[in-house]
């Protein structure tokens, strides 16, 4: 058997299943056999990325990410996707160990922002992503301004609601973006990506998983 795409999932589980669903729905195919052959490894026991980056835990997620990438490489996939913004902290290190392309969801998202000619964006992401300056560094390279909303409120939605399997009230999202002066809002955590359709958010809310899906399908000529 030959696989096209490998997904390192479980970071968290809803995000990887959501990516798989979007890829399936948006694939240009007339029958099952025309869809991509996808290997999804959902290892939910991978240590929390933000806790490690913030030195709140000494359990590194890197060995788990590397092992999953190596497993996918052995399966012969042509591309690897990791639907987790915070995991981009390890992207360069992982890519040096793996001989097939690993998508960088943050770089792809910032390229999209540039294409849309947004001058200033707000970054909604985990504290691990924010403290690592993952989005900020890429945005600065493209001369795009950015701002950060109240981080405690963003983390509350991610950890107290989405990761806990609870419905997110729309007023919580409205409270975060209230009084923010930005052209668009990057949903820079894949847990937040899930909210775009659930809360019927408009196109000013940029979903990195949507961008990831489009890049994957373009790569395999399935869009």
N, C-alpha and C positions, 0 to 999 in steps of 0.2 A: 504494500500500500504506500502511496505517496501523499504527503500533506503539503498544502500551500502555505497556510498561515498558522503560526503558533501563538497562543495567548497565555501569558503568565497571569493567571487570575487569582481570585480570592482576596484582593487588596482594595476594597472588600468584595465579597461574593456578588452583591447586587450590581456592582459596577461592571464586572466581567460578563455577567449574564446579560446586562443591558447592551454592552458592546456587541456581543454575539447576536442578540436580537436585531439590533440596528443593521449590522452587516447583512444578515439574512433578508431583512425586509427591503433593503436598498439595492441588493444585488440584481443585476440585469440577468434574469434566468427564466426559462420557460418550463423547466422541469428540475427535479431534485438533482440530477446528475450534472447540471450546469452551475450549481452552487460551488463555492470554495470548499475544499477539504480542510477542515479546521481542527487542530488539536488544542483543546482548552485544558490547562492544568490549573485547577482551583485549589491551591494549598492555603487554606484559610488560617492555618497555624503559623504562618509567617509572622515574625514579631512586628509590632507596630513601628512604622517608619518614623513617625513624628517623635515618639518617646525616645527612640535611639538617637535621633539627630539632636534633640534637646538635652541629651545626657541624663534623661530620667530613667533610662534602662540601659544595661550593658549587653543586652541581647541584640546582636546585629541582624537585620534582615538580609544582608548581602549574601551570605552563604546559601540561603534558601532561594534567593533570586537567581544566583549563579547556577545552582543545581537544576532548577527548572529550565533555565535557558539551555543548559547542556543537554537535558533530556529532549527538548524540542529540536535541538541541532541534530541529535542522533536520529530523530524521526524524519529528518530530511526536509524540514520546513524551509521556505524561501525567505520568510520575513517573520520577525517576532514583534508582538505588540504587548506592552505592559500598561494596562488601563489603570494607572495610578500616577498622578502628577508628582507626588512626593518621592516616588521611586526614581525620578530623574536625577536625584541626588547621587545615585550610584551608576548613572548611565555610562559615563565615560569609562569607568573602571570595568563595567560589565562588557562593553563593546570590545575592549582590548582582549578579552578572553574568548569571545564568540566570533566566529568567522562569517556569520550571516547578519544582515542589517537588523538592528533593534531600533524601532521607531522612538524618537524623542518627542513625546506628546507636547511638551512645553515649547520647544523650538517651532514645531508645526503650528501651534496655536498663535504664537507671536508673528509668524509669517502671514497667517490669516489676518491678523489685526493690521499688519502693514498693507496688505492687499486691499483691505476695506478703507484704508486711509483714515483710520481713527487717530485722533491726535492725543487723546487722553483716555485711559481705561482704569477702572477699579479692579483690584485683584482680590477675589474671595477664595481663600485657600487655607489649608491647615497651617498651624504655627510652624511646623517643620519646614514646609515649603517657603513660607514667608521669611523665617529666620535664615534660611539657606540662600536667600536672594535669587532663587532659581528663575522666577519670572522677571524680577527687577533687572537682573543682569542682561537677559535677552532683550527686554524692552529698551534698555539704555543703548544697546548695540544698534537698535533700529531708530533711535532718537524719538521714542514714543514716551510721553509723560504717563505717570501712573499715580494712583493714590490707594490708600489702604483703609478699609472700613474698620469698625470696632471688631477687634480680633476675638474677644470673648464671645460676642454674639454669633460670629461665624462658627466658632468651634462648638458652640452650644447646639446649633443646627446639625452639624456633622456628627458629633458623638452622642449627644443626648436624644437626637431624633432619628436621623437616617440610619446610623450604625446600630441603633437600638430597635429598629423596625417600627418606629412610630411615625404617624402622619405629621407632616410639617405644616402648621398653620401659615397661611399666606401673609398674615400680619407680621410674622417674624422676619420674613424676607424683606417686606416693605420697610420694616424698622431699620434693617441693616443699610439699605441704599438711600434712605431718607437723607436729604441735604448733601448727598455726595455729588460733586460737580464732575461728571465724566460722560464721555460719548458712548461708552459701552461698559459691560461688566463681565470679566472673565470668571467663569465658574471653575476655578482652578483646583478643584478637588472632585474626583469622579463620583463621590457621594452627592455632590451638588448637581452634577450632570443629570442625575435621575430626577431632580426636582423640576427641570425645565418643562418637561411634558406634563408632569403631575400638577404643577401649579399654573400651567399654560402661560409661561413667561415668554415675552416677545423676543425678537431677534437681537435686541441690544444685549441680551444675556448670551454670551459666547460659550458654547459647550465644546470643550476639547474632545469629547468622545464623538461628537458629530464630525469634527474635523478629522479625527483619527479614522473614522469609518470611510470618509471620502478619500483620504490618502491611500488607504488599503485597497479600496475598490479601483482606484485609478491605477495603482501599481499592477494589479492583476487584470486590468482591462475588463472590469465587471460592472462599471458604473453606467 
